[in-house]
Amino acid sequence: MKHLSMAVLLLGCVSCGYEDLSVKYRPVRTEVEVPGVNHDTGGDLQYMVYCTDEDRALSGWENSRSAAESQAREYLSAHPDRAWTVLWRQKPGGRLVPKHPRG
């Protein structure tokens, strides 16, 4: 019985210290090409000024960024502490999916 308990203790210690040396981890490197985005005022893009603090649009969809900002300029000058951003989209009726590589 004494030998059995020593064998169990010895096997328990050996199994805890065992390390599988056959498993090797190697880092995987991936390269993703970020699609180019065109922010010109021409082409098939439309722009809208959006207030993120109030969750509402400050202008309608315009064909140029400056036209959208001029529509919202009165509100922005009256409330300079509000956060806002310019949203853009492709004009409806054209290709609605941007061209970029899969992956």
C-alpha positions as CSV (number, residue, x, y, z in Angstrom):
1,M,0.0,0.0,0.0
2,K,2.9,2.2,0.8
3,H,4.4,1.7,-2.7
4,L,1.0,2.3,-4.3
5,S,0.6,5.7,-2.7
6,M,4.2,6.7,-3.6
7,A,3.6,5.6,-7.2
8,V,0.4,7.7,-7.4
9,L,2.3,10.7,-6.0
10,L,5.2,10.2,-8.4
11,L,2.9,9.9,-11.4
12,G,1.0,13.0,-10.3
13,C,4.2,15.0,-10.1
14,V,5.5,13.8,-13.4
15,S,2.2,14.4,-15.3
16,C,2.1,18.0,-14.0
17,G,5.6,18.8,-15.2
18,Y,5.2,17.2,-18.6
19,E,5.4,19.6,-21.5
20,D,4.4,18.7,-25.0
21,L,7.5,19.7,-27.1
22,S,5.9,18.7,-30.4
23,V,3.5,21.8,-30.5
24,K,5.2,24.9,-31.9
25,Y,3.4,28.2,-32.3
26,R,4.4,30.5,-35.1
27,P,3.0,34.0,-35.7
28,V,0.8,34.4,-38.8
29,R,1.2,37.5,-40.9
30,T,-1.6,38.8,-43.0
31,E,-1.7,41.7,-45.3
32,V,-4.9,43.5,-46.0
33,E,-5.2,46.2,-48.6
34,V,-7.4,49.0,-47.4
35,P,-9.7,50.3,-50.1
36,G,-9.0,53.8,-51.3
37,V,-11.8,56.2,-50.6
38,N,-12.4,59.2,-52.8
39,H,-13.5,62.4,-50.9
40,D,-13.7,64.7,-53.9
41,T,-16.7,66.9,-54.3
42,G,-17.5,65.6,-57.8
43,G,-18.4,62.1,-59.0
44,D,-21.1,59.9,-57.5
45,L,-20.8,61.0,-53.8
46,Q,-23.2,63.0,-51.7
47,Y,-22.6,64.6,-48.3
48,M,-24.7,65.4,-45.2
49,V,-23.8,67.2,-41.9
50,Y,-24.9,65.1,-38.9
51,C,-25.0,66.2,-35.2
52,T,-23.8,63.3,-33.1
53,D,-24.9,64.8,-29.8
54,E,-28.5,65.1,-30.9
55,D,-28.6,62.2,-33.4
56,R,-30.1,64.2,-36.2
57,A,-29.2,65.5,-39.6
58,L,-28.4,69.2,-39.9
59,S,-28.5,69.2,-43.7
60,G,-29.9,67.1,-46.5
61,W,-27.9,65.0,-48.9
62,E,-25.9,67.5,-51.1
63,N,-23.7,66.9,-54.1
64,S,-20.8,68.8,-52.6
65,R,-19.4,68.9,-49.1
66,S,-19.3,72.7,-48.9
67,A,-23.0,72.9,-49.8
68,A,-23.9,70.6,-47.0
69,E,-21.7,72.5,-44.5
70,S,-23.2,75.9,-45.6
71,Q,-26.7,74.5,-44.9
72,A,-25.7,73.6,-41.4
73,R,-23.5,76.7,-40.8
74,E,-26.3,78.7,-39.0
75,Y,-26.9,75.8,-36.5
76,L,-23.2,75.2,-36.0
77,S,-22.5,78.8,-35.2
78,A,-25.4,79.0,-32.7
79,H,-24.3,75.7,-31.0
80,P,-20.5,75.5,-31.2
81,D,-20.3,73.0,-28.3
82,R,-22.2,70.3,-30.2
83,A,-20.2,67.5,-31.9
84,W,-20.9,67.0,-35.6
85,T,-19.5,65.1,-38.5
86,V,-19.9,64.9,-42.3
87,L,-21.4,61.7,-43.6
88,W,-20.9,60.6,-47.2
89,R,-22.6,58.1,-49.5
90,Q,-22.7,57.0,-53.1
91,K,-25.6,58.5,-55.0
92,P,-28.6,56.2,-55.2
93,G,-29.1,54.5,-58.5
94,G,-25.4,53.8,-59.0
95,R,-23.2,51.0,-57.8
96,L,-24.0,50.9,-54.0
97,V,-21.2,48.5,-53.2
98,P,-17.6,49.9,-52.9
99,K,-14.9,48.3,-55.0
100,H,-12.4,46.6,-52.6
101,P,-10.7,43.3,-52.4
102,R,-12.4,40.5,-50.5
103,G,-10.8,39.2,-47.3
